[in-house]
Amino acid sequence: IPLLGIILHLRLVEKSGEADRVVEMAEKYLQWGFQCVELLLRKSASLLAIGQEAEAVQLLHQCVALDSTGRVARRIWGEHHPYQSLWPMKMECYFDLPLPVAVATRLTGAWLPPGEVIMRPSPESSDLKDIEERAQETISLDVNPDREGNPIQAEVYVQPAENGMDAPKVSPLTPEEVKSIEGELRKIAIRIKQPVIGRSDGRFPVYVIFSSKQGLIEQYGEQTAQAIDLEMQRLGEAVKKRTGWDSLVFYPDAPDLAATYGLQPLTERDPWKLKLSLSDLDKALSKKGKMIGMLLIVGGPQVIPFHELPNPTDDFDEKIFSDNPYATLGSNYFVPEWPVGRLPGAAGPDAGLLLDQLRRQVGYHNGAKQKKSMGESSILWPFLWMFDALFRILQERNNGGENAGYTAAVWRRSSTAVFRPVGNPAKLLVSPPQDTQNLPVEKLLQTEVAYYNLHGMEDTPEWYGQRDPFDPMRGPDYPVALTPAQLKRNGHAPRVVFSEACYGGHIVNKTEDTALALKFLSLGTLAMVGSTCIAYGAMTPPLVSADLLGNFFWQQMKAGRTAGEALMIAKIEMSREMVRRQGYLDAEDQKTLLSFVLYGDPLVRLENREKQAKTTLRLKKHPKIAVVDEKPVESGEPGPLSFKVLEDVKQKLAGYLPGIDTAEIHIAAQSGSDNPALSKGGKGMQHGKCYVVTVSKQVPWAKTIHRHYARATVAADGKVIKLAVSR
C-alpha cells in the first residue's frame, strides 16, 4: 500500500469522527513500517479526543523533534493551530560547553559578539503578576484539607555554575504560583478544545466491585457466597484487561480486606456507614494516585441496602429508595461524582439471577476485548474496517426504527421526543391500541435498545397504557401493556432498557416474576434504568423530569458513553437545564434525580458505539445545586391562588385526569423560589414566589387502583409555568 494511500485513508476515517478508529489504524500502519510525521500528528490528535492525554503529548513532542519548523502541523491544521506553542518561535539554543582547542583555533576571528544576559523574572515582576491575575479566573486544583499528605511543593533543580559564581537560589513554589501554573495549563486545555481536562481529577480510575460478605452469607449461605465471590474476582480480572482501567473487589465488612487499605471494618450494614466506607476507600486510593472511577454494587437491597431518602413531593410515596449517595463523597447527592450500577438478586435464597448476571458481565468484557483484536492480524484489515464502517452507517440510516419504543397514548408526543436520538419515532408502539393481546413481543426482545413510557404501580408487576381522551378511537382507559409472563427466554434481550414507568425500578421484596426490571435482567439485558418510586414527566414538549432525563440518557448512549456514564451525565445535564429554566431544582426534579437507578454493569456500551467510546473525567469540584422546598398552605390561610387560576390548572390537566372535578387538590408554596441568591440567571426566577398545585385522583380499574398525580407550578400572578404528570 503506498504511503499516500495510507494518509488519504486516515483522513477519510478522521472525517467520520471515530477517534478510536483513527488511533487503531495509525498504530497498525506504524507497525507495518510506515513512519511519517503526519501519521503521528493525526494519531496524537485522536488520542487527545479519547482522553489519553499523556501518550498524546509524548507523541506531539516526538513530532516537534522530527519537524522542528512545524511545517507539517501547519499544513494539516493551519497557521494558528491549537498545538503551535509546542514548536519553538526562534530556532536557537543555549550552548555553554567549552570548545576543544583545535576547534577554537580554527574559529579565530569568527566569534559572535557577546549576547545579553537574560535574567529570570522575580516573583514581583509585572509579567508574573499578570499571569497570576489571569489564573485567578480559572479553576484551581481541589485542595482537600482532610486528605492525608503534605501540601504540594515543586522544587526546581539548578546545576551549579562552573565559573565559580553562586547559583541562583530557587525556593519551593508557593500555592499562588501553583495556581498560576495551573491556570496556564487550563488555558492550554481550552485551546486544544479539551476544557474538561483542566477541571478533571487526574488520578487513575478504578472499577470498584462493592458488596457485603455478611450480607451475601445471610441471604444465600456461605457456600453460595463463595461462588459469588469467585465470579466477582473473575469480573475484576476481565475489567483489568480493558485499556485504561484498574479494578478491585471491596468488602467493607471484611477485616483482612479493610486492613489492606488502612480502614476499620464495618460491623453493621447501615447505608450511611457503607457510603462513608467508599469515601475512606477513595482517600486510601488517592495515596497511590488512584480514585474510584466506577462503582458496581453486587447484591440487592438485602445485601447492600438502598438509601431511604425523604420524598420532596406531595404524593403517595413515603420515601425514595436511591443509590445516589453511593456515588458521592459528600452530602450533595443529587448529582453523582462517579457512575454507579447494581447487579441485584431476587428476593429469597436463590442466587441464580445474581450469578447469571455476573457471568454474563464477565463474558461481555472478555468478548469486547477479543472483538477489538479480531482481524487485526490480516493485511486486509483496513479494507475490512472500511466495509464494516460503511455497513454500519447504512444500517443506521435505513434501520433507525429497529430499536423498540413503547408508550402510553396519552403522552405519545413527549415519548416521541425522548426516543428520537436512538430510534424512529414513527415506529413507537402505542397503548392503546397495543396491549397484551396484540403486542409483538419478539420485536421488543430482538432489539439492542428498548424504551418504555408506560404506567406502573407498586404492588403489581404489569405496566399499563392509557387512552388519549382526545382520540376518537374507543377502547379501555388503562389496558395492560406488558407483563413479565410475556417475556420468554429465547436467547434474545435488549442490551439497554430505559423505563419511565412509576416503580419501573422497584425491586424490594420482588422476584423476576413480580418485577419487569428483574425479568429483563434475567433474559440477558446488560443495563436497565428505572425509577424506584413514582416518576413524573410531561404530556407534551418541553420535556421535564423523567422525559428530560431519558432524552439526555439516549443522547449520551448514542455518543458512545457507557451506561453508567450516560446516566450520570444525563442527571448533570438535566440539573443544568432545569436551573437554566427555573433557577433551581423543584420537588419533582429532585425526586427524578434520586429515584432513577441503574441495574447492570456501568461499563456497558451499545454494540455499534464500542469504537466511538468517549472518556468521562471525574471533576475535582462537585457542583453545588440550588434546590427549593415545599410548605403546604394551611387551610385557614387566605387563598394565594384565585378560583380562576385553579380552574385554568384543571382545564390543562383534563386530558390526563378524566373526572378531574372530583380530584383532590393541595397547594404548597415553594420555599426559597423568590430568593435571588439561589441561582442567578435562571429564567424561572423572574416569576418571583411560586406555588405548586398537586391534583391527585384514584381510579379503580380491573381489581387495582391507579393513583394519578399531576403537579402544576404557578407563579404569583397566576401564570402556569410548568406541568408534570405521574407515570
C-alpha positions in Angstrom: 0.0 0.0 0.0 1.6 3.4 -1.0 2.1 5.9 1.8 -0.1 8.5 0.1 -2.9 6.0 0.1 -2.5 5.4 3.8 -2.6 9.1 4.5 -5.7 9.5 2.4 -7.3 6.5 4.2 -6.5 8.0 7.6 -8.0 11.4 6.6 -11.3 9.7 5.5 -11.6 7.8 8.8 -10.9 11.0 10.7 -13.9 12.6 8.8 -16.2 10.0 10.4 -15.4 11.3 13.8 -14.3 7.9 15.2 -11.1 8.9 17.0 -10.7 5.5 18.5 -10.6 4.0 15.0 -8.0 6.6 13.9 -5.7 5.6 16.7 -6.1 1.8 15.9 -5.3 2.4 12.3 -2.4 4.7 12.9 -0.9 2.1 15.3 -1.3 -0.6 12.7 0.3 1.4 9.9 3.2 2.3 12.2 3.7 -1.3 13.0 3.9 -2.0 9.2 6.8 0.4 9.0 5.1 3.5 7.6 6.9 6.3 9.5 5.8 9.8 8.8 5.1 13.0 10.8 1.5 13.3 9.5 0.7 9.8 10.7 2.0 10.7 14.2 0.2 14.0 14.3 -3.2 12.6 13.4 -2.7 9.8 16.0 -1.8 12.3 18.7 -4.9 14.5 18.0 -7.1 11.4 18.1 -5.6 10.3 21.4 -6.5 13.7 22.9 -10.0 13.3 21.6 -10.5 10.0 23.5 -8.8 11.2 26.7 -5.4 9.6 26.5 -3.5 12.9 27.1 -0.2 11.5 28.4 0.5 9.4 25.3 -0.7 12.2 23.0 1.6 14.8 24.5 4.5 12.4 24.2 3.8 11.9 20.5 3.5 15.7 19.9 6.9 16.2 21.4 8.2 13.5 19.1 6.7 15.3 16.2 8.4 18.6 17.3 11.7 16.8 17.2 11.1 15.3 13.8 9.6 18.5 12.3 11.3 21.3 14.1 9.8 24.1 11.9 6.2 22.7 12.3 5.6 22.7 8.6 3.5 19.5 8.6 1.4 20.6 11.5 0.6 23.9 9.8 -0.3 22.1 6.6 -2.8 19.9 8.5 -4.3 22.4 11.0 -3.5 25.8 9.6 -1.1 28.6 10.8 -2.8 29.1 14.2 -3.4 25.5 15.3 -4.0 24.5 19.0 -0.6 23.0 19.4 1.6 25.7 18.0 3.0 26.7 21.4 5.0 23.4 21.4 7.1 24.5 18.5 10.0 27.0 19.1 9.3 30.5 17.9 13.0 31.1 17.2 15.5 28.4 16.0 18.2 29.0 18.7 19.6 27.1 21.6 21.8 27.9 24.6 25.3 26.5 24.2 27.7 26.7 27.2 30.1 23.8 26.5 33.8 24.5 26.3 35.2 24.3 22.7 38.1 22.0 22.0 41.4 23.8 21.4 41.6 22.7 17.8 38.1 23.9 17.0 38.7 27.2 18.8 41.8 27.9 16.8 40.1 27.3 13.5 37.3 29.7 14.6 39.7 32.6 15.4 38.2 35.8 14.0 34.7 34.3 13.7 33.5 34.8 17.2 29.9 36.1 17.7 29.6 39.2 19.8 28.5 38.5 23.4 24.8 38.5 23.9 22.7 39.9 26.6 22.2 38.1 29.9 18.5 37.2 30.3 17.6 37.2 33.9 14.8 35.1 35.4 12.0 37.4 36.3 11.4 37.8 40.0 8.1 36.9 41.6 7.4 40.6 41.9 7.8 41.3 38.2 4.9 42.6 36.3 4.8 39.7 33.8 4.4 37.1 36.6 1.8 39.2 38.3 -0.2 39.4 35.1 -0.1 35.6 34.8 -1.2 35.2 38.4 -4.1 37.7 37.9 -5.2 35.7 34.8 -5.0 32.5 36.7 -7.5 33.7 39.3 -10.2 33.5 36.7 -9.6 29.8 36.2 -10.5 26.7 38.3 -7.7 25.5 40.5 -6.7 22.2 42.0 -9.1 20.8 44.6 -7.1 21.1 47.7 -8.8 18.9 50.3 -7.6 19.8 53.8 -8.9 16.5 55.1 -6.9 14.4 52.7 -3.7 13.0 54.1 -0.3 14.1 52.8 1.8 17.2 52.8 0.9 20.3 50.8 2.1 20.3 47.2 5.6 21.8 46.7 7.5 21.9 43.5 11.3 22.3 43.6 13.5 23.3 40.7 16.9 21.7 40.3 19.6 24.2 39.1 23.0 22.9 38.0 25.9 24.8 39.8 27.8 27.2 37.5 31.3 26.1 36.5 32.7 29.7 36.6 32.6 29.7 40.4 29.7 32.0 40.6 27.0 31.2 43.1 23.9 29.5 41.5 20.7 31.4 41.9 18.7 30.4 44.9 15.3 28.9 44.0 12.7 28.4 46.7 9.8 26.0 46.5 6.8 27.2 44.6 4.1 28.9 46.7 0.4 27.9 46.4 -0.2 31.1 44.4 2.5 30.0 41.9 1.0 26.6 41.6 -2.4 28.2 40.9 -0.7 30.4 38.3 0.8 27.4 36.5 -2.4 25.5 36.7 -4.3 28.4 35.2 -1.9 28.4 32.2 -2.4 24.6 31.8 -6.2 25.1 31.8 -5.8 27.7 29.0 -3.9 25.2 27.0 -6.7 22.6 27.6 -9.2 25.1 26.3 -7.0 25.9 23.3 -6.9 22.2 22.3 -10.7 22.0 22.7 -10.5 19.8 25.8 -11.6 22.2 28.6 -12.8 19.4 30.9 -9.1 18.3 31.3 -8.4 21.5 33.2 -11.2 20.7 35.7 -10.7 17.0 36.0 -9.2 14.8 38.7 -6.1 13.4 37.2 -5.9 10.2 39.3 -6.1 6.7 37.6 -9.7 5.3 37.6 -10.5 2.1 39.5 -13.6 -0.1 38.8 -14.8 -0.9 42.3 -16.9 -4.1 42.8 -18.7 -3.4 46.1 -20.6 -5.9 48.3 -21.1 -7.1 51.8 -19.7 -10.5 52.8 -22.0 -10.9 55.7 -25.0 -9.8 53.6 -24.2 -12.4 50.9 -23.9 -15.1 53.6 -27.1 -14.2 55.3 -29.1 -14.2 52.1 -27.6 -17.1 50.2 -25.5 -19.1 52.6 -21.7 -19.4 53.0 -21.1 -21.8 50.1 -23.1 -19.8 47.6 -21.4 -16.6 48.9 -18.0 -18.1 48.0 -19.3 -18.9 44.5 -20.5 -15.3 44.1 -17.1 -14.0 45.3 -15.3 -16.1 42.7 -17.4 -14.6 40.0 -16.7 -11.1 41.3 -13.0 -11.8 41.2 -13.3 -13.0 37.6 -15.2 -9.9 36.7 -12.5 -7.7 38.2 -9.8 -9.6 36.2 -11.9 -9.1 33.0 -12.2 -5.4 33.6 -8.4 -5.1 34.2 -7.8 -6.3 30.7 -9.6 -3.3 29.3 -7.5 -0.3 28.4 -7.5 2.5 30.9 -9.0 0.7 34.0 -7.8 -0.9 37.2 -10.3 -2.9 39.3 -10.7 -4.2 42.8 -13.2 -6.2 44.9 -14.1 -4.3 48.1 -16.0 -5.8 51.1 -16.2 -3.1 53.8 -17.1 -5.7 56.5 -14.1 -8.0 55.7 -11.4 -7.2 58.4 -8.5 -8.5 56.3 -9.5 -6.6 53.2 -10.3 -3.4 55.1 -6.8 -3.6 56.8 -5.2 -3.7 53.3 -6.4 -0.1 52.8 -5.9 1.0 56.4 -9.6 1.1 57.1 -11.8 -0.1 60.0 -14.2 -3.0 59.1 -17.9 -2.3 59.4 -19.9 -4.3 61.9 -23.4 -3.3 60.5 -24.9 -2.7 57.1 -26.1 0.8 57.6 -26.4 2.6 54.2 -24.7 5.8 55.5 -21.8 3.8 57.0 -21.4 1.9 53.7 -21.3 5.2 51.9 -18.6 6.5 54.3 -16.5 3.4 53.7 -16.4 4.3 50.0 -15.2 7.8 50.9 -12.5 6.3 53.0 -11.5 3.9 50.2 -11.2 6.8 47.7 -8.9 8.6 50.2 -6.8 5.4 50.5 -6.6 5.0 46.7 -5.6 8.7 46.3 -2.3 7.9 48.1 -1.5 5.6 45.2 -2.6 8.1 42.6 -5.9 6.3 42.0 -9.6 7.1 42.5 -13.0 5.4 42.3 -13.8 5.7 38.6 -16.9 3.5 38.6 -18.8 1.5 41.3 -20.6 -1.8 40.8 -22.8 -2.9 43.7 -23.3 -6.6 43.8 -26.5 -7.7 45.5 -30.0 -6.5 46.1 -31.3 -4.4 49.0 -30.9 -7.4 51.3 -27.1 -7.3 50.8 -26.4 -3.6 50.2 -29.5 -1.6 51.2 -30.8 1.4 49.3 -30.6 4.7 51.0 -34.1 5.7 52.1 -34.4 9.4 51.4 -37.3 11.8 52.2 -39.8 12.3 49.5 -39.9 16.0 48.4 -43.2 15.7 46.6 -46.8 15.6 47.9 -47.7 12.1 46.7 -48.2 8.5 47.8 -44.5 7.6 48.4 -43.3 7.8 52.0 -39.6 7.6 51.0 -37.3 7.2 48.0 -35.0 4.2 47.5 -31.8 5.5 46.0 -28.2 4.6 45.1 -27.2 8.2 44.5 -25.5 8.6 47.9 -23.1 5.8 47.0 -21.9 8.0 44.1 -20.7 10.9 46.1 -18.1 11.8 48.8 -20.3 14.4 50.5 -23.9 15.0 51.3 -24.8 16.7 48.0 -26.1 13.5 46.3 -28.4 15.0 43.7 -25.5 14.9 41.1 -23.2 11.8 41.2 -19.4 12.1 41.2 -18.9 8.7 39.6 -21.1 6.2 37.8 -22.9 3.6 39.8 -24.6 0.4 38.8 -26.1 -2.5 40.7 -26.4 -6.2 40.0 -29.5 -7.1 42.0 -30.6 -10.5 43.1 -34.2 -11.7 43.5 -35.7 -11.7 47.0 -35.0 -15.0 48.8 -32.2 -17.5 49.0 -32.0 -18.4 45.3 -28.8 -16.7 43.9 -29.4 -17.9 40.3 -30.2 -14.4 38.9 -27.2 -12.8 40.6 -24.8 -15.4 39.4 -26.2 -15.3 35.9 -25.6 -11.6 35.7 -22.0 -11.8 37.0 -21.1 -14.5 34.4 -22.8 -12.5 31.7 -20.8 -9.4 32.5 -17.6 -11.4 32.5 -18.5 -12.8 29.1 -19.3 -9.3 27.9 -15.9 -7.8 28.9 -13.9 -10.8 27.6 -15.9 -10.7 24.4 -15.3 -6.9 23.9 -11.5 -7.4 24.3 -11.5 -10.3 21.8 -13.6 -8.5 19.3 -11.3 -5.5 19.4 -8.4 -7.6 18.2 -10.3 -9.7 15.6 -8.9 -9.4 12.1 -6.1 -7.0 13.0 -3.5 -9.6 12.0 -4.8 -9.7 8.5 -3.3 -7.5 5.7 -6.9 -6.8 4.6 -7.8 -5.3 7.9 -8.0 -1.6 6.8 -10.4 -2.6 4.0 -12.5 -4.8 6.2 -12.8 -1.9 8.7 -13.9 0.4 5.9 -16.5 -2.1 4.8 -17.7 -2.5 8.3 -18.0 1.3 8.9 -19.9 1.8 5.7 -22.3 -1.1 6.5 -23.0 0.4 10.0 -23.7 3.8 8.6 -26.1 2.4 6.0 -27.7 0.2 8.7 -28.3 3.3 11.0 -29.8 5.3 8.2 -32.1 2.5 6.8 -32.9 0.7 10.1 -33.2 3.6 12.5 -36.5 2.2 13.7 -35.2 -1.2 14.7 -34.8 -0.1 18.3 -38.1 -0.6 20.2 -40.2 2.0 21.9 -43.5 1.6 23.7 -45.6 4.4 25.2 -49.0 5.2 26.6 -51.2 7.0 24.1 -51.9 10.0 26.4 -48.3 11.2 26.3 -47.1 9.9 22.9 -45.8 13.3 21.8 -43.3 13.6 24.7 -42.2 10.0 24.2 -41.5 10.8 20.5 -39.0 13.5 21.6 -37.4 11.2 24.1 -37.0 8.3 21.7 -35.7 10.2 18.7 -31.9 10.0 19.5 -31.9 6.2 19.1 -35.0 5.2 17.1 -37.6 6.1 14.6 -40.4 7.9 16.5 -42.9 6.8 13.8 -42.4 3.2 14.9 -43.2 3.7 18.5 -45.7 1.2 19.8 -48.7 3.0 21.4 -51.1 1.6 24.1 -53.9 1.6 23.3 -54.3 0.1 20.7 -51.4 -2.1 21.6 -52.0 -4.4 24.6 -51.0 -7.9 25.8 -53.3 -9.5 23.1 -51.6 -8.0 20.0 -48.2 -7.0 21.2 -45.2 -8.1 19.0 -43.1 -9.4 22.0 -40.4 -10.8 19.7 -39.8 -7.4 18.3 -39.2 -6.0 21.8 -36.7 -8.7 22.6 -34.7 -8.7 19.4 -33.5 -5.1 19.6 -30.4 -3.5 21.1 -32.4 -0.6 22.7 -35.8 -0.7 24.4 -37.6 2.4 25.7 -40.8 2.2 27.8 -43.0 5.1 28.9 -46.0 3.3 30.4 -47.8 3.3 33.7 -46.5 1.3 36.6 -47.7 0.5 40.1 -46.0 -0.5 43.4 -48.0 -3.7 44.1 -48.5 -5.1 40.6 -45.9 -6.4 38.1 -47.6 -5.2 34.9 -47.1 -2.0 33.0 -50.2 -0.2 31.7 -51.1 2.1 28.8 -53.6 5.0 29.0 -56.0 6.1 26.4 -55.8 9.6 25.0 -59.2 11.2 25.7 -58.9 13.3 22.6 -58.5 10.2 20.4 -61.8 9.2 18.8 -60.9 5.6 18.8 -62.7 3.7 21.6 -61.0 1.3 23.9 -60.1 0.6 27.6 -58.8 3.5 29.5 -55.9 1.5 31.1 -55.1 -1.6 29.0 -52.4 -4.0 30.3 -49.5 -3.2 28.0 -46.8 -5.6 29.2 -46.4 -8.4 31.8 -43.4 -10.5 33.0 -45.1 -13.7 31.8 -45.0 -12.4 28.2 -41.2 -12.1 28.1 -40.0 -15.7 27.4 -36.4 -16.9 27.3 -35.4 -17.2 23.6 -31.8 -16.2 23.7 -32.6 -12.6 22.8 -32.9 -9.5 25.0 -32.3 -5.8 24.5 -28.8 -4.7 25.7 -30.0 -1.4 27.3 -33.5 -0.7 28.6 -34.8 2.7 29.9 -38.2 2.8 31.6 -40.1 5.9 32.8 -42.9 3.8 34.4 -43.7 4.5 38.1 -41.9 1.9 40.1 -40.2 0.6 37.0 -37.0 0.1 39.1 -38.8 -1.1 42.3 -37.2 -4.4 43.3 -37.6 -4.5 47.1 -39.0 -8.0 48.0 -39.5 -8.7 44.3 -38.6 -11.6 42.0 -38.2 -11.8 38.2 -41.9 -12.8 38.1 -43.1 -9.8 40.1 -40.8 -7.1 38.7 -40.2 -6.3 35.0 -36.8 -4.8 35.8 -35.6 -8.2 37.2 -37.3 -10.0 34.3 -35.3 -8.1 31.7 -32.1 -8.8 33.6 -32.9 -12.5 33.8 -33.3 -12.6 30.0 -29.9 -11.0 29.4 -30.3 -7.3 29.4 -27.0 -5.7 30.5 -28.2 -2.3 31.7 -31.7 -1.4 32.9 -32.6 2.1 34.1 -35.8 2.7 36.1 -37.4 4.6 39.0 -37.8 3.1 42.4 -41.0 5.1 43.1 -43.5 7.5 41.4 -41.9 9.1 38.3 -43.0 12.3 36.6 -42.9 13.5 33.0 -44.5 15.8 30.5 -47.6 15.3 28.4 -46.2 17.4 25.6 -42.8 19.1 25.0 -41.0 20.9 26.5 -39.7 17.8 28.3 -39.4 17.7 32.1 -38.3 15.2 34.8 -38.1 11.6 33.6 -38.7 12.6 29.9 -35.8 15.0 30.0 -33.6 12.5 31.8 -34.4 9.8 29.3 -33.6 12.1 26.3 -30.2 13.1 27.7 -29.5 9.4 28.6 -30.1 8.2 25.0 -28.1 11.1 23.6 -25.1 10.0 25.7 -25.5 6.3 24.8 -25.6 7.2 21.1 -22.5 9.3 21.6 -20.5 6.3 22.8 -20.8 6.7 26.6 -21.1 3.7 28.9 -24.5 3.2 30.6 -23.1 4.4 33.9 -21.6 7.5 32.4 -24.7 8.2 30.3 -27.0 8.2 33.4 -24.5 10.3 35.4 -24.1 12.9 32.6 -27.9 12.8 32.0 -28.5 13.8 35.6 -25.9 16.5 35.4 -27.4 17.9 32.1 -31.0 17.7 33.5 -29.9 19.7 36.6 -28.2 22.2 34.4 -31.2 22.6 32.1 -33.7 23.0 34.9 -31.5 25.5 36.7 -31.3 27.4 33.5 -35.1 27.4 33.1 -36.1 27.9 36.8 -33.0 29.0 38.7 -33.3 25.9 41.0 -34.4 22.3 41.2 -38.0 21.9 42.4 -39.5 18.8 44.1 -40.2 16.6 41.0 -36.7 17.4 39.6 -35.1 16.3 42.9 -37.2 13.1 43.0 -36.3 12.2 39.4 -32.6 12.6 40.1 -32.8 10.5 43.3 -35.1 7.7 42.2 -33.7 6.6 38.8 -31.1 3.9 39.3 -29.0 1.7 37.0 -29.3 -2.1 37.3 -26.4 -3.8 35.4 -22.8 -3.0 34.6 -22.0 0.7 34.3 -19.3 -0.1 31.7 -21.7 -1.4 29.1 -21.9 0.4 25.8 -24.1 0.0 22.7 -22.8 -2.5 20.2 -22.2 -0.1 17.4 -20.6 2.5 19.6 -17.7 0.5 21.0 -15.2 2.2 18.7 -16.7 5.7 19.4 -16.1 5.4 23.1 -15.6 8.7 24.9 -13.9 9.1 28.2 -15.7 10.8 31.1 -13.4 12.6 33.5 -14.2 12.9 37.2 -14.3 16.6 38.2 -12.2 17.9 41.1 -15.0 20.1 42.4 -18.6 18.8 42.9 -21.1 21.3 41.5 -23.5 22.9 44.0 -27.2 22.7 43.1 -29.8 25.2 44.3 -33.0 23.4 45.5 -36.3 24.6 46.9 -38.7 23.0 49.5 -42.4 23.0 49.6 -44.5 24.1 52.5 -48.3 23.3 52.5 -50.6 26.2 52.6 -52.8 25.9 55.7 -56.5 25.7 55.0 -57.1 28.7 57.4 -54.8 31.0 55.4 -56.2 33.2 52.7 -56.0 31.5 49.3 -52.8 32.5 47.5 -54.3 31.5 44.1 -57.7 32.6 42.8 -60.5 30.3 41.8 -59.9 31.3 38.2 -56.3 30.1 38.4 -57.3 26.7 39.8 -59.9 26.3 37.1 -57.2 27.0 34.5 -55.0 24.3 36.0 -57.8 21.8 36.0 -58.5 22.6 32.3 -54.9 22.0 31.3 -54.9 18.6 33.2 -58.3 17.4 32.0 -56.8 15.4 29.2 -54.7 13.4 31.7 -57.2 13.1 34.6 -60.7 12.3 33.4 -63.2 13.2 36.1 -60.9 15.9 37.5 -63.8 17.7 39.1 -63.8 15.1 41.9 -60.0 15.1 42.3 -58.2 16.2 45.4 -56.3 19.5 45.3 -53.4 20.5 47.5 -51.5 23.8 47.3 -47.9 24.3 48.6 -45.6 27.3 48.5 -42.1 26.9 47.2 -39.8 28.0 50.0 -36.9 30.0 48.5 -38.1 30.3 44.9 -38.3 34.1 45.4 -34.8 34.3 46.8 -32.5 35.7 44.1 -29.4 34.3 45.9 -30.5 30.8 45.0 -29.2 30.9 41.4 -28.5 33.8 39.1 -29.7 33.7 35.5 -32.5 31.2 35.8 -35.4 32.2 33.6 -37.9 31.0 36.1 -36.7 33.4 38.8 -38.4 36.3 37.1 -41.7 34.9 38.3 -40.9 35.5 41.9 -42.6 33.4 44.5 -44.2 30.3 43.1 -46.9 27.8 44.2 -47.3 24.1 43.4 -50.8 22.8 42.8 -51.0 19.0 43.2 -54.0 17.3 41.8 -54.5 13.6 42.7 -57.1 11.0 41.8 -57.6 7.3 42.5 -59.1 5.4 39.6 -60.3 1.8 40.3 -59.6 -0.5 37.4 -59.6 -4.3 37.0 -59.1 -5.1 40.7 -56.4 -2.5 41.0 -56.3 1.2 41.9 -54.5 3.6 39.6 -53.1 6.5 41.5 -52.6 9.6 39.4 -50.8 12.8 40.3 -50.4 16.0 38.4 -48.3 18.9 39.5 -48.6 22.5 38.2 -46.1 25.2 39.2 -47.9 28.5 39.2 -46.4 32.0 39.6 -47.8 34.5 42.0 -49.5 36.3 39.0 -51.4 33.1 38.1 -49.3 32.0 35.2 -48.8 28.2 34.8 -45.1 27.8 34.2 -44.6 24.0 34.4 -46.8 20.9 34.2 -45.7 17.4 35.3 -47.8 14.2 35.5 -47.1 10.9 37.1 -46.3 7.8 35.1 
